[in-house]
């Protein structure tokens, strides 16, 4: 976020898209830190390789 220049945070999450039939899956990830008032959103696009 804007006050944390040079800082780094990581996490791992999983989801199952087996029941999704489309070739393109788009979703929004919203990130916020405990104790901070700012947040950031990012659009993620996954493409199926058939």
C-alpha distance matrix in Angstrom:
0.0 3.8 5.7 5.6 7.2 9.9 9.0 10.1 10.7 13.4 15.6 18.7 20.0 23.2 24.9 28.4 29.1 32.9 34.0 32.1 34.7 32.7 31.7 28.1 25.7 22.5 19.9 16.5 13.9 11.6 9.0 8.4 9.0 12.3 12.7 9.4 10.0 6.9 6.7 6.7 10.2 12.1 15.8 17.8 21.4 24.0 27.4 30.5 32.7 36.3
3.8 0.0 3.8 5.7 6.5 10.1 10.4 12.4 13.8 16.8 19.2 22.3 23.8 26.9 28.5 32.0 32.5 36.3 37.4 35.3 37.7 35.5 34.4 30.7 28.5 25.1 22.8 19.3 17.1 14.7 12.5 11.7 12.0 14.9 14.4 10.9 11.0 8.1 9.2 9.3 12.8 14.6 18.2 20.5 24.0 26.8 30.0 33.3 35.5 39.1
5.7 3.8 0.0 3.8 5.9 9.4 9.2 12.0 13.6 17.0 19.7 23.1 24.9 28.3 30.2 33.8 34.7 38.4 39.6 37.8 40.4 38.4 37.4 33.8 31.4 28.2 25.6 22.1 19.5 16.9 14.1 12.4 11.5 13.8 12.6 9.6 10.6 8.9 10.9 12.0 15.7 17.7 21.4 23.4 27.0 29.6 32.9 36.1 38.1 41.8
5.6 5.7 3.8 0.0 3.8 6.2 5.5 8.3 10.3 13.9 16.8 20.4 22.5 26.0 28.3 31.9 33.0 36.6 38.1 36.5 39.0 37.2 36.0 32.6 30.2 27.3 24.8 21.5 18.6 16.4 13.2 12.0 10.7 13.2 12.9 10.4 12.4 10.6 11.5 12.2 15.6 17.1 20.8 22.2 25.7 27.9 31.3 34.3 36.1 39.8
7.2 6.5 5.9 3.8 0.0 3.8 5.6 8.7 11.6 14.9 18.2 21.5 23.8 27.2 29.4 32.9 33.8 37.3 39.0 37.1 39.4 37.4 35.8 32.4 30.4 27.6 25.6 22.5 19.9 18.2 15.3 14.8 14.0 16.9 16.7 14.1 15.7 13.4 13.9 13.6 16.7 17.5 21.0 22.3 25.5 27.8 30.8 33.9 35.5 39.3
9.9 10.1 9.4 6.2 3.8 0.0 3.8 6.7 10.3 13.4 17.0 20.2 23.0 26.3 29.0 32.4 33.4 36.8 38.8 37.1 39.4 37.5 35.7 32.5 30.7 28.2 26.3 23.6 20.7 19.6 16.6 16.4 15.3 18.1 18.4 16.4 18.4 16.3 16.3 15.8 18.4 18.7 22.0 22.6 25.7 27.5 30.4 33.3 34.6 38.4
9.0 10.4 9.2 5.5 5.6 3.8 0.0 3.8 7.0 10.5 14.0 17.5 20.3 23.8 26.5 30.1 31.5 34.8 36.8 35.4 37.9 36.3 34.9 31.7 29.5 27.1 24.9 22.1 18.9 17.6 14.2 13.8 12.2 14.9 15.5 14.0 16.6 14.7 14.6 14.5 17.3 17.8 21.2 21.7 25.0 26.6 29.7 32.4 33.9 37.6
10.1 12.4 12.0 8.3 8.7 6.7 3.8 0.0 3.8 6.8 10.5 13.8 16.8 20.3 23.2 26.7 28.2 31.4 33.6 32.3 34.9 33.5 32.0 29.1 26.8 24.7 22.6 20.1 16.8 16.1 12.8 13.1 11.8 14.6 16.2 14.9 17.5 15.6 14.6 14.1 16.2 16.2 19.4 19.3 22.5 23.7 26.9 29.4 30.8 34.4
10.7 13.8 13.6 10.3 11.6 10.3 7.0 3.8 0.0 3.8 7.1 10.7 13.5 17.2 20.1 23.7 25.5 28.7 30.8 29.8 32.6 31.5 30.4 27.5 24.9 22.9 20.6 18.2 14.6 14.0 10.6 11.0 9.7 12.4 14.7 14.0 16.6 15.0 13.5 13.2 15.0 15.2 18.2 17.9 21.2 22.2 25.5 27.8 29.5 33.0
13.4 16.8 17.0 13.9 14.9 13.4 10.5 6.8 3.8 0.0 3.8 7.0 10.2 13.7 16.9 20.4 22.3 25.3 27.6 26.8 29.6 28.7 27.7 25.0 22.4 20.9 18.7 17.0 13.5 13.7 11.0 12.3 11.7 14.2 17.1 16.6 19.0 17.2 15.1 14.3 15.2 14.7 17.1 16.1 19.1 19.6 22.9 24.8 26.4 29.8
15.6 19.2 19.7 16.8 18.2 17.0 14.0 10.5 7.1 3.8 0.0 3.8 6.7 10.4 13.6 17.2 19.4 22.4 24.6 24.1 27.2 26.7 26.0 23.5 20.7 19.5 17.2 15.8 12.3 13.0 10.8 12.5 12.3 14.4 17.8 17.6 19.8 18.3 15.7 15.1 15.3 14.9 16.8 15.4 18.2 18.2 21.6 23.2 25.0 28.2
18.7 22.3 23.1 20.4 21.5 20.2 17.5 13.8 10.7 7.0 3.8 0.0 3.8 6.9 10.5 13.8 16.3 19.0 21.5 21.2 24.2 24.0 23.4 21.3 18.6 18.0 16.1 15.6 12.6 14.2 12.9 15.1 15.5 17.4 21.0 20.9 22.8 21.2 18.2 17.2 16.6 15.6 16.7 14.6 16.8 16.1 19.3 20.4 22.1 25.1
20.0 23.8 24.9 22.5 23.8 23.0 20.3 16.8 13.5 10.2 6.7 3.8 0.0 3.8 7.0 10.5 13.1 15.9 18.1 18.0 21.2 21.3 21.2 19.1 16.1 15.8 13.7 13.7 11.2 13.2 12.9 15.3 16.4 18.1 21.8 21.7 23.1 21.6 18.4 17.3 16.0 15.0 15.5 13.4 15.3 14.5 17.8 18.6 20.8 23.5
23.2 26.9 28.3 26.0 27.2 26.3 23.8 20.3 17.2 13.7 10.4 6.9 3.8 0.0 3.8 6.9 9.8 12.3 14.7 14.9 18.1 18.6 18.7 17.2 14.3 14.8 13.4 14.4 12.7 15.4 15.8 18.5 19.8 21.6 25.3 25.2 26.3 24.6 21.2 19.9 18.0 16.6 16.3 13.6 14.7 13.1 15.9 16.1 18.3 20.7
24.9 28.5 30.2 28.3 29.4 29.0 26.5 23.2 20.1 16.9 13.6 10.5 7.0 3.8 0.0 3.8 6.5 9.3 11.2 11.5 14.9 15.6 16.3 14.9 11.9 12.9 11.7 13.5 12.7 15.7 16.9 19.8 21.7 23.4 27.0 26.8 27.4 25.7 22.2 20.7 18.3 16.8 15.7 13.1 13.6 11.9 14.5 14.4 17.1 19.1
28.4 32.0 33.8 31.9 32.9 32.4 30.1 26.7 23.7 20.4 17.2 13.8 10.5 6.9 3.8 0.0 3.8 5.7 7.8 8.8 12.1 13.6 14.6 14.1 11.7 13.6 13.3 15.8 15.8 18.9 20.5 23.4 25.4 27.1 30.7 30.4 30.9 29.2 25.6 23.9 21.3 19.6 17.9 15.0 14.6 12.3 14.0 13.0 15.5 16.9
29.1 32.5 34.7 33.0 33.8 33.4 31.5 28.2 25.5 22.3 19.4 16.3 13.1 9.8 6.5 3.8 0.0 3.8 5.5 5.3 8.5 9.8 11.0 10.8 8.7 11.3 11.9 15.1 15.9 19.4 21.4 24.7 27.1 29.0 32.5 31.9 32.0 30.0 26.3 24.2 21.1 19.1 16.8 13.9 12.7 10.2 11.3 10.1 13.1 14.2
32.9 36.3 38.4 36.6 37.3 36.8 34.8 31.4 28.7 25.3 22.4 19.0 15.9 12.3 9.3 5.7 3.8 0.0 3.8 5.5 7.7 10.2 11.7 12.7 11.5 14.6 15.6 18.9 19.8 23.2 25.2 28.3 30.6 32.4 36.0 35.5 35.7 33.8 30.0 28.0 24.9 22.8 20.4 17.4 15.8 12.9 13.0 10.8 13.1 13.2
34.0 37.4 39.6 38.1 39.0 38.8 36.8 33.6 30.8 27.6 24.6 21.5 18.1 14.7 11.2 7.8 5.5 3.8 0.0 3.8 6.3 9.4 12.0 13.0 11.7 14.7 15.6 19.0 20.4 23.6 26.1 29.1 31.7 33.3 36.8 36.2 36.1 34.3 30.6 28.7 25.4 23.6 20.9 18.4 16.8 14.4 14.6 12.6 15.3 15.0
32.1 35.3 37.8 36.5 37.1 37.1 35.4 32.3 29.8 26.8 24.1 21.2 18.0 14.9 11.5 8.8 5.3 5.5 3.8 0.0 3.8 5.9 8.6 9.3 8.2 11.4 13.0 16.6 18.5 21.9 24.6 27.9 30.7 32.7 36.0 35.1 34.7 32.6 28.8 26.6 23.2 21.1 18.1 15.7 13.7 11.6 11.6 10.1 13.2 13.3
34.7 37.7 40.4 39.0 39.4 39.4 37.9 34.9 32.6 29.6 27.2 24.2 21.2 18.1 14.9 12.1 8.5 7.7 6.3 3.8 0.0 3.8 6.8 8.9 9.4 13.0 15.3 19.1 21.3 24.8 27.6 31.0 33.9 36.1 39.4 38.2 37.7 35.4 31.7 29.2 25.6 23.2 19.9 17.5 14.8 12.5 11.3 9.3 11.9 11.2
32.7 35.5 38.4 37.2 37.4 37.5 36.3 33.5 31.5 28.7 26.7 24.0 21.3 18.6 15.6 13.6 9.8 10.2 9.4 5.9 3.8 0.0 3.8 5.6 7.0 10.5 13.4 17.2 19.8 23.3 26.2 29.7 32.8 35.3 38.4 36.9 36.3 33.7 30.0 27.2 23.5 20.9 17.4 15.2 12.1 10.3 8.9 7.8 10.8 10.8
31.7 34.4 37.4 36.0 35.8 35.7 34.9 32.0 30.4 27.7 26.0 23.4 21.2 18.7 16.3 14.6 11.0 11.7 12.0 8.6 6.8 3.8 0.0 3.8 6.9 10.2 13.7 17.3 19.7 23.3 26.0 29.7 32.6 35.4 38.5 36.8 36.3 33.5 29.7 26.7 23.1 20.1 16.5 14.0 10.4 8.3 5.8 4.9 7.8 8.4
28.1 30.7 33.8 32.6 32.4 32.5 31.7 29.1 27.5 25.0 23.5 21.3 19.1 17.2 14.9 14.1 10.8 12.7 13.0 9.3 8.9 5.6 3.8 0.0 3.8 6.6 10.2 13.7 16.2 19.8 22.5 26.2 29.3 32.2 35.1 33.3 32.7 29.8 26.1 23.0 19.4 16.3 12.8 10.4 6.9 5.8 4.7 6.2 9.6 11.4
25.7 28.5 31.4 30.2 30.4 30.7 29.5 26.8 24.9 22.4 20.7 18.6 16.1 14.3 11.9 11.7 8.7 11.5 11.7 8.2 9.4 7.0 6.9 3.8 0.0 3.8 6.8 10.5 13.0 16.6 19.4 23.0 26.1 28.8 31.8 30.1 29.5 26.9 23.1 20.2 16.6 13.9 10.6 8.2 5.7 5.1 6.5 8.1 11.8 13.9
22.5 25.1 28.2 27.3 27.6 28.2 27.1 24.7 22.9 20.9 19.5 18.0 15.8 14.8 12.9 13.6 11.3 14.6 14.7 11.4 13.0 10.5 10.2 6.6 3.8 0.0 3.8 7.2 10.1 13.4 16.5 20.1 23.4 26.1 28.9 27.0 26.2 23.4 19.7 16.8 13.1 10.5 7.0 5.6 4.4 6.3 8.8 11.4 14.9 17.3
19.9 22.8 25.6 24.8 25.6 26.3 24.9 22.6 20.6 18.7 17.2 16.1 13.7 13.4 11.7 13.3 11.9 15.6 15.6 13.0 15.3 13.4 13.7 10.2 6.8 3.8 0.0 3.8 6.7 10.0 13.2 16.6 20.0 22.6 25.4 23.6 22.8 20.3 16.5 14.0 10.3 8.5 5.9 5.4 6.7 8.7 11.9 14.3 17.8 20.4
16.5 19.3 22.1 21.5 22.5 23.6 22.1 20.1 18.2 17.0 15.8 15.6 13.7 14.4 13.5 15.8 15.1 18.9 19.0 16.6 19.1 17.2 17.3 13.7 10.5 7.2 3.8 0.0 3.8 6.4 9.8 13.2 16.7 19.4 22.0 20.0 19.1 16.5 12.8 10.3 6.6 5.6 4.5 6.0 8.9 11.5 14.9 17.6 21.0 23.8
13.9 17.1 19.5 18.6 19.9 20.7 18.9 16.8 14.6 13.5 12.3 12.6 11.2 12.7 12.7 15.8 15.9 19.8 20.4 18.5 21.3 19.8 19.7 16.2 13.0 10.1 6.7 3.8 0.0 3.8 6.5 10.0 13.3 16.1 18.9 17.2 16.8 14.3 10.5 8.3 5.6 5.3 6.4 7.2 10.7 12.9 16.6 19.2 22.2 25.3
11.6 14.7 16.9 16.4 18.2 19.6 17.6 16.1 14.0 13.7 13.0 14.2 13.2 15.4 15.7 18.9 19.4 23.2 23.6 21.9 24.8 23.3 23.3 19.8 16.6 13.4 10.0 6.4 3.8 0.0 3.8 6.8 10.4 13.1 15.6 13.7 13.1 10.7 7.0 5.7 4.2 6.5 8.8 10.6 14.2 16.6 20.3 23.0 26.0 29.1
9.0 12.5 14.1 13.2 15.3 16.6 14.2 12.8 10.6 11.0 10.8 12.9 12.9 15.8 16.9 20.5 21.4 25.2 26.1 24.6 27.6 26.2 26.0 22.5 19.4 16.5 13.2 9.8 6.5 3.8 0.0 3.8 7.0 10.1 12.7 10.9 11.2 8.9 5.5 5.2 6.1 8.3 11.4 12.8 16.5 18.6 22.4 25.0 27.8 31.0
8.4 11.7 12.4 12.0 14.8 16.4 13.8 13.1 11.0 12.3 12.5 15.1 15.3 18.5 19.8 23.4 24.7 28.3 29.1 27.9 31.0 29.7 29.7 26.2 23.0 20.1 16.6 13.2 10.0 6.8 3.8 0.0 3.8 6.7 9.0 7.2 7.8 6.5 4.4 6.6 8.9 11.7 15.0 16.5 20.3 22.4 26.2 28.7 31.5 34.7
9.0 12.0 11.5 10.7 14.0 15.3 12.2 11.8 9.7 11.7 12.3 15.5 16.4 19.8 21.7 25.4 27.1 30.6 31.7 30.7 33.9 32.8 32.6 29.3 26.1 23.4 20.0 16.7 13.3 10.4 7.0 3.8 0.0 3.8 6.2 5.5 7.9 7.7 7.2 9.7 12.4 14.9 18.3 19.5 23.3 25.1 28.9 31.3 33.9 37.2
12.3 14.9 13.8 13.2 16.9 18.1 14.9 14.6 12.4 14.2 14.4 17.4 18.1 21.6 23.4 27.1 29.0 32.4 33.3 32.7 36.1 35.3 35.4 32.2 28.8 26.1 22.6 19.4 16.1 13.1 10.1 6.7 3.8 0.0 3.8 5.6 8.3 9.7 10.1 13.1 15.6 18.3 21.5 22.7 26.4 28.1 31.9 34.1 36.8 39.9
12.7 14.4 12.6 12.9 16.7 18.4 15.5 16.2 14.7 17.1 17.8 21.0 21.8 25.3 27.0 30.7 32.5 36.0 36.8 36.0 39.4 38.4 38.5 35.1 31.8 28.9 25.4 22.0 18.9 15.6 12.7 9.0 6.2 3.8 0.0 3.8 6.8 9.3 11.0 14.4 17.5 20.5 23.9 25.4 29.2 31.2 34.9 37.4 40.0 43.2
9.4 10.9 9.6 10.4 14.1 16.4 14.0 14.9 14.0 16.6 17.6 20.9 21.7 25.2 26.8 30.4 31.9 35.5 36.2 35.1 38.2 36.9 36.8 33.3 30.1 27.0 23.6 20.0 17.2 13.7 10.9 7.2 5.5 5.6 3.8 0.0 3.8 5.7 7.9 11.4 14.8 17.9 21.4 23.3 27.2 29.4 33.2 35.8 38.5 41.8
10.0 11.0 10.6 12.4 15.7 18.4 16.6 17.5 16.6 19.0 19.8 22.8 23.1 26.3 27.4 30.9 32.0 35.7 36.1 34.7 37.7 36.3 36.3 32.7 29.5 26.2 22.8 19.1 16.8 13.1 11.2 7.8 7.9 8.3 6.8 3.8 0.0 3.8 6.8 10.5 13.7 17.2 20.6 23.0 26.8 29.4 33.0 35.9 38.7 41.9
6.9 8.1 8.9 10.6 13.4 16.3 14.7 15.6 15.0 17.2 18.3 21.2 21.6 24.6 25.7 29.2 30.0 33.8 34.3 32.6 35.4 33.7 33.5 29.8 26.9 23.4 20.3 16.5 14.3 10.7 8.9 6.5 7.7 9.7 9.3 5.7 3.8 0.0 3.8 7.1 10.5 13.9 17.4 19.9 23.6 26.4 30.0 33.0 35.8 39.1
6.7 9.2 10.9 11.5 13.9 16.3 14.6 14.6 13.5 15.1 15.7 18.2 18.4 21.2 22.2 25.6 26.3 30.0 30.6 28.8 31.7 30.0 29.7 26.1 23.1 19.7 16.5 12.8 10.5 7.0 5.5 4.4 7.2 10.1 11.0 7.9 6.8 3.8 0.0 3.8 7.0 10.4 13.8 16.2 20.0 22.7 26.3 29.3 32.1 35.3
6.7 9.3 12.0 12.2 13.6 15.8 14.5 14.1 13.2 14.3 15.1 17.2 17.3 19.9 20.7 23.9 24.2 28.0 28.7 26.6 29.2 27.2 26.7 23.0 20.2 16.8 14.0 10.3 8.3 5.7 5.2 6.6 9.7 13.1 14.4 11.4 10.5 7.1 3.8 0.0 3.8 6.8 10.4 13.0 16.7 19.6 23.1 26.2 28.9 32.3
10.2 12.8 15.7 15.6 16.7 18.4 17.3 16.2 15.0 15.2 15.3 16.6 16.0 18.0 18.3 21.3 21.1 24.9 25.4 23.2 25.6 23.5 23.1 19.4 16.6 13.1 10.3 6.6 5.6 4.2 6.1 8.9 12.4 15.6 17.5 14.8 13.7 10.5 7.0 3.8 0.0 3.8 6.9 9.7 13.3 16.4 19.8 23.0 25.9 29.1
12.1 14.6 17.7 17.1 17.5 18.7 17.8 16.2 15.2 14.7 14.9 15.6 15.0 16.6 16.8 19.6 19.1 22.8 23.6 21.1 23.2 20.9 20.1 16.3 13.9 10.5 8.5 5.6 5.3 6.5 8.3 11.7 14.9 18.3 20.5 17.9 17.2 13.9 10.4 6.8 3.8 0.0 3.8 6.4 9.9 13.0 16.4 19.7 22.4 25.7
15.8 18.2 21.4 20.8 21.0 22.0 21.2 19.4 18.2 17.1 16.8 16.7 15.5 16.3 15.7 17.9 16.8 20.4 20.9 18.1 19.9 17.4 16.5 12.8 10.6 7.0 5.9 4.5 6.4 8.8 11.4 15.0 18.3 21.5 23.9 21.4 20.6 17.4 13.8 10.4 6.9 3.8 0.0 3.8 6.7 10.2 13.3 16.6 19.5 22.7
17.8 20.5 23.4 22.2 22.3 22.6 21.7 19.3 17.9 16.1 15.4 14.6 13.4 13.6 13.1 15.0 13.9 17.4 18.4 15.7 17.5 15.2 14.0 10.4 8.2 5.6 5.4 6.0 7.2 10.6 12.8 16.5 19.5 22.7 25.4 23.3 23.0 19.9 16.2 13.0 9.7 6.4 3.8 0.0 3.8 6.7 10.1 13.3 16.1 19.4
21.4 24.0 27.0 25.7 25.5 25.7 25.0 22.5 21.2 19.1 18.2 16.8 15.3 14.7 13.6 14.6 12.7 15.8 16.8 13.7 14.8 12.1 10.4 6.9 5.7 4.4 6.7 8.9 10.7 14.2 16.5 20.3 23.3 26.4 29.2 27.2 26.8 23.6 20.0 16.7 13.3 9.9 6.7 3.8 0.0 3.8 6.6 10.0 12.9 16.0
24.0 26.8 29.6 27.9 27.8 27.5 26.6 23.7 22.2 19.6 18.2 16.1 14.5 13.1 11.9 12.3 10.2 12.9 14.4 11.6 12.5 10.3 8.3 5.8 5.1 6.3 8.7 11.5 12.9 16.6 18.6 22.4 25.1 28.1 31.2 29.4 29.4 26.4 22.7 19.6 16.4 13.0 10.2 6.7 3.8 0.0 3.8 6.7 9.6 12.7
27.4 30.0 32.9 31.3 30.8 30.4 29.7 26.9 25.5 22.9 21.6 19.3 17.8 15.9 14.5 14.0 11.3 13.0 14.6 11.6 11.3 8.9 5.8 4.7 6.5 8.8 11.9 14.9 16.6 20.3 22.4 26.2 28.9 31.9 34.9 33.2 33.0 30.0 26.3 23.1 19.8 16.4 13.3 10.1 6.6 3.8 0.0 3.8 6.4 9.4
30.5 33.3 36.1 34.3 33.9 33.3 32.4 29.4 27.8 24.8 23.2 20.4 18.6 16.1 14.4 13.0 10.1 10.8 12.6 10.1 9.3 7.8 4.9 6.2 8.1 11.4 14.3 17.6 19.2 23.0 25.0 28.7 31.3 34.1 37.4 35.8 35.9 33.0 29.3 26.2 23.0 19.7 16.6 13.3 10.0 6.7 3.8 0.0 3.8 6.1
32.7 35.5 38.1 36.1 35.5 34.6 33.9 30.8 29.5 26.4 25.0 22.1 20.8 18.3 17.1 15.5 13.1 13.1 15.3 13.2 11.9 10.8 7.8 9.6 11.8 14.9 17.8 21.0 22.2 26.0 27.8 31.5 33.9 36.8 40.0 38.5 38.7 35.8 32.1 28.9 25.9 22.4 19.5 16.1 12.9 9.6 6.4 3.8 0.0 3.8
36.3 39.1 41.8 39.8 39.3 38.4 37.6 34.4 33.0 29.8 28.2 25.1 23.5 20.7 19.1 16.9 14.2 13.2 15.0 13.3 11.2 10.8 8.4 11.4 13.9 17.3 20.4 23.8 25.3 29.1 31.0 34.7 37.2 39.9 43.2 41.8 41.9 39.1 35.3 32.3 29.1 25.7 22.7 19.4 16.0 12.7 9.4 6.1 3.8 0.0
